[in-house]
Amino acid sequence: MNIAEKYFKKQFSSEEFRCSFLEEKIKLDIEYQLEELKRDIQTNKSSKTLIKRVKAIEQYVMSA
C-alpha cells in the first residue's frame, strides 16, 4: 500500500471526511449521468431511451 492509500484510509475513518467525500461522489455521478442524458437528447435518441435514462437517474438519486 502506498502513502496516498494510507492517507486516504486514515482520512476516510473520519465521519466528516467520509460524508463530504460521498456527497461529492454522488454529485459527480449525477452530473455525469445528466451529461449523458443531454447528449442523448442532442442526438435525438428515441423517447423510450430518454425515459429509460431519466428513470435510471431517478433510481440513483432515490438510492443515494
N, C-alpha and C positions, 0 to 999 in steps of 0.2 A: 504494500500500500504506500503510495507516495504522500508527500507533505500536503498537497491540496486535498486529497481524500481524507486524511486525518483531520485537517482543519474543518472541512465540511461536516464530517461526522460530529466533531466537537460542537460546532455551531448548531447543528440540527438537533442536538439534545436540548437546546433552549426552546421553550414553548413559544416565546415571542418570535424568534427567528423562524421556527418551523411554520407558524401561522402565516407570517409575511411571505415566506418562500412559496408556500402552497397557494396563497392568494394571487401572487404574481404569475405562477404557473397556470392557474385557471384563466386569468386574464389573457395571457398569451395564447393559450389553447383556443379560447373563444374568438380572439382576434383572427387567428389563422383560419378557423372554420368560417368566419364571416367573409374573409377574403376569398375563400374557395367558392362560397355562395355567390358573391359578387361576380367572380369570373364566370361562373355557370350562367348567371343572368346575362352578362355581356355577350356570351357566345350562344345565346338563345337556346339553352337546353330545354328539354320538354318540361312542362309544368309538373309532371309526375316526378321527375328527377329533382326539381327545385323543392317540391314539397317534402320529398324524402330527406333532402339536405337540411331543411328547416326543422323537421322532426328530430333529426339526429342532434342538432344544436340544442333544441328544447330538452331532449333527454339528458344531454351532457350537463346543461345548466341545473336541471332538477336533481341530478345525482351529486352535484358539487356542493 
